[in-house]
Amino acid sequence: MFRFLHSSDLHLGKPFGRFPEDVRARLRQARAEALPRLADLARAHGATHVLLAGDTFDQTTPAPTTVRHALNAMAGAEGVEWVLLPGNHDHANATELWRQVRRDAPANVTALLDPAPHALPGAVILPAPPAERHPGRDLTDWFDSADTGEALRIGLAHGSVTDFDSSEEGGSAVIAPDRAARAGLAWLALGDWHGQRQIGPRCWYSGTPEADSFKHATPPSALLVELDGPGAPPRVTALPTGALHWSRLRLELDAQDDPLAAHATVLPELADRARTLLDLRISGQLRPAARADLDHAIARVAPDFLWHRADSDALALVQDGTDLDLIDHHGALRATAETLVAEAEDPALDPEIRATARAALQQLFTYALEDRA
């Protein structure tokens, strides 16, 4: 039996430029710490090798310290062998990067930069290293005719299968979804798609071990793969790896709801918030005072999280004369509010004008409630 861990897309050194610096630092740290977590999982489950299916590094010219720290982490994984494949972000023609890897790599790290069989105890790796960011062809074609004797055949590739669009993450190659069957592979380890996904009984994307967006609902994990022999089906176990949570939540409200209770219900547990990036999408409708209460509740909990965003653009404001009294009982402000209500509810007006009126009215309520507070 050959037992190994399949992972990919660590993207070490990823800048995370849209976040504040303290958040960026924590995100980069979590990615670096994924290496010892993978090693611990491999040892705990008796896996002798960790196969990284591309994009170990986020760019072709990562900082030398990023590369050295990664290699040092791998060197410290006693009893674990690492096999690295270039991806589209760190392709094989990233000369200086792979020169440093080969120069500084410890004995338990192998980088597969050429499309040639690589023998392991009990198995042979067939790598398909991209030599550029967008090869535009199936680099696994040669697997079909590769001579590996009686050994277990394991393919290692990075890119998108032909019936699968990974363009949002920079899909670099076009891989036949039935390549594992065509080439007689016991396993085809794929990288590029950042969420875990099964393509066939012997072909999976492992996904990244540490999430880097809100896109994928499945928690990050590595795949423990156990191969008993050339004809036996693989045994596959997903092992959780993520240290941080990326959580996109939706809160649908009605004017009759208690918005504070509804908001509290969807929030993660307090103990989890410091390692959670929360993207809260709020929709529905509320009365002005309830909307103000919700805004204050959101502002109170936001510092609990590693990063927090609440998008309430789809939350409509509903009001009647009683609500308008919050702005003023009479005078210019009251007249302005009544005009805005009429424009917002007039079906004869252009939708853009009505939307502008609703936004202006909401802002007027906000100012009035802030003054009262």
N, C-alpha and C positions, 0 to 999 in steps of 0.2 A: 504493500500500500504506500502511496505517496500522498502526504498531507501537507498543505501549504495555505498561506493567507494571500488572498488576491485583493489589492487595493490600487488606487490611482488618484491622479489629480490633487496632489497635496498643494500645489501652487505655492511653494515656499517663497517668501519674499513678496507676496501679493500686496500692493500698496493700500487698497481699500480707500481710495482718495475721497470718496463722498462722505466719509465719516469724520468726526472730530479726532484730533490726534490721540487722545487718551483711548478712544475706542479702537482706532486703527492699531495701536500698539497691542491691545489685548487680543485683537483678531489675529495679528501676525504671530503672537506668542502661542495662541491655541493651535495654530497650524504647525508650528515647530514642535510642539509637545505631542502632536499626533504620532511622531516616529517612535518615541518610547512606549506610547500606548499600544501601537501595533506590535512592537516587540514583546510586550507583556502578554498580549493576547496570544501571540504565536507560541510562546513558551507554555502558557497556561493550558493550551489545547494540543500540545505535542506537535506543532507544525515546525518543520525544519527550515522552511523558506518563506520569505515574503516577496511576492511578485508585484512590482509597481508598474502599472501599465500606462506610463507616460505622464508628462506634466508634473514631474516631481518639483520642478522649479517653475516659477511664474513667467520667466522671461529668458531670453537667450543670453543675457548679460546680468545675472544676479550679482549682488554684492559678494565679494570673496568670503566675507564672514558668514553670509547665509549658506554658502556651499560648505564651508569648513564645519560650521555648527551641525549641519545635517549629517555630514560624514562622521563627525564625532559621536553623534547620537546613535548612528548605526553601528559604529565600532563598539559602543558600550553594550550592545545587545548580544550578550554571550549566548552561544548556541544557536543563533539565528543567522541565516544567509540571506542577503538582500540581492535581488535581481532588478536592475533599473532599465527601463525602456525610454528612449526619448519620446516626446509628444509633439504637439504642434507649437506649444509655447517654448519648449526647450529642445527643439529638433536637433538631429544628429550633426547638422552643419554649424551648430553653435560651438565653433572651434575652441574658443578660450574656456568656455564652461566645461566641456568634456575633457579638455586637456587637464584642467585643475582636478576634475573628478578622478581621472586615471592616475594623476600624479599623487594625490593625497588619499585615495581610497584605501581603507583598511582591507585586510585579507578576506573579510566576509562580505564585501560589496563587489558586484560585477555589473558593469554597464554594457548593454548589448547595443552597439552602434552599427552593426552590419547585419544584413539579412542572411544569416548562416546558422545552422543548428548549433545549439549550446547544450552539451551533455551535463546532466546532474545525476546524482545517485538514484537510479530507478526511473529516470524520465529524461526526455530531451525537450528543450525549449526551442520553438520556432519563432523568432522575433521578426516584427515588421516595423523597423524604426523609420519614422518620417525624416527625410533629409531636408525638408522645407516646410513652411507653415501650411501650405495648401497643395499637397501633391496632386490632387485631382484624379487619382487612379487607385485601384485596389492593390495595396502593398502586400496583401496576404496571398496573392495568386500563386506564389512559389511554394506555399505550404503543400499543395496537392501532390506535387511530385518529389518532395523532399524525402531522401532516403534516411530513415532513422532506425532501421533494423526492427527488433521486436520491442523496443522501448516504448513507454507511454509517451504520446505526442501531445505537447501543450503549446498552443498558440498564444502569442503575446502581441497585442496590436492596439493602436490608438487612432480613433476616428469614428465616423458615423457609418452605420449600416445603411444599405441602399434604400430601405423602407422606413428610415428613421431620421428626422431632421434635428440636428444638434447645432443649427446655425447660430443660436444665441450664445453658445459657448465656443464658437469658433471651430466647428467641425472641420477636420483637415483632410480626411481620407474617405473613400467610399468602399465599404467592406461588405462583401456578400453575406447576407444574414444566414445562409446555409453553409458557410465556410467550414464550420466544425465537422459537418457530415461529409462534405466533399473531400476534405483533407484527412479524414480518419482521426480527428483530434479527440483526445479524452476530455479536453477542456480548451476553450478559447477565452482568454482573459482580456477584456476590453476596457479601455479608458477613453475619456473625452466627455461623456455625458456625466454630469455631476450628481445625478440621482441614481439610486440603484435600480437596475432594470434587467429582467431576463429576456433574452432574445430567442433562446432555444434551450433544450434540455442540457446542452453542454456549452452554452455561450451566454455570458452575462457581462453587463457593466457593473462594476463594483460600486461606482459612485465615489465621491470624495469622502475621506474619513472625518472631515470637519466642514460643516456647511459654510457656504459663502454667499448665500442669497436666500430669499423667501420662496424661491420657485418650487422646491421639491418638498412634498409633504412627508415622505418617508424619512425617519431619523437616520442620520449618517451611520454607516457601519461598514465593516470589512467582511469579506466572504471567506469563511473557512471551507476549503474544498478538500474532500477525501476521495482519492481515486484508488479503487481496489484492483483494477486491471483494465486492459484495453476494451473489453466488451461490457464491463459492469457500469451501471449508471453512477454518475458522481453523487456524492452526498454533500449537500450545500447547507451551511448554517450562517446566517447573518449575525455578526457580533457587533453590538453597539460600540461606537468609537467617539462620538461627539462630546466635547466639553461644553460648548456653548449652544444655546437654543435660538433659532431664528423662527419667530412665531408670527404669522399673519392671521389676525382674528377679525371676524366681522360681527358688528353689533347693529342689529335691526331694531329700531325703536318706533313706538306708536305714541301718539299724544296722550293716551291714557296710561302709558307705562310709568313705572317709577324708574327713571333713568339711572339713578345712583345704585339701586339694587341690581339692575341689569348690567351695569358696567362692572360692579364688583364681582358678579357671577362669572364673567368671561375671563377675568384676570388670572394669570398663573399664581401658584402659591408664593407667598412672600419669600420663602427660602430659595426659590428658583429665579427670582427676578434679577439679581445682580449678575447672572450669567445669561440673561435673555435679551435679545434684540426684538422689540415688539413693534409691529406695524398694525395699528388698529384702524379698520375701515368702518365708519359709522354712517348709517343711512336711515331713512324713515322720516319721521316728523316729530317735532316737540314744540311746546309753547315756550315763549321767551324766557320766563323765569326758570323753567326746568332746564332749558338749554344753558343758561348761565350757571346753574348748579352743576350740570354735567361738566362744563368747561373747568370749573374750579376743582372738581373731583379728579379730572384728568391731570391738571397741573400739580395736584398734591402727590399723585402716585408716580408721575414721570421720573423723578430722581431715584426711585427704587431700582430702575432698570439700567442695564449696561447701555442701552440705546432705546429711545422711545419716540414714536411718531404716531399722532392721531389725525386722521384725515376725515373731516366732517363735511366735505364739500357736497356730499349727497344727502345731507341732513336738512330737511326743509323746516321752515318756521311757520307755524300756524298761529293765528291770533284773532281776537275779536275786539270789541270796544273796550272791554275791561283791560285787556293787555295794553291797548294804546294808552291807557291812563298811566302806565308805568313810565311812558315817555313824557307826557304832559297832559293836563286836563283841557287846556285851551292854549291859544297863542300860536306863534309861528311854527314851533316844533310839532305841535299836534296837527296843524294843517299840513305840514310836510309829510308826516307819517300817514295821514289819511290819503294824501295824493299817491304816495308810494303803494299803499294797499290797493287802491283802485287800479293803478297801472299793473301791479303784479298779478291781479286777478282778471284783467281784461283780455278775453280771448281774441279780440280784434287786433291787438297789438302784436308786433313782431316778437317771436320767442326770445330773441336776444334782449330786447327792451324790457320784457317782463322779468327775465333773469337778473338784469341789472337792478331793477326796482326791488326785487326780493333781497338781493345782496345789500343794497343800501339800507333797506328797512332793518335787516338783521344787524347791520353795523350800528344803526341808530338805537336799537334795543340794547345792544352791548354797552354803548356809551352811557345810556340812561341807568342801566343796572349797576355799572361800575360806580357811577356817581352816588347812587343810593347806598352801595356797600361802603 
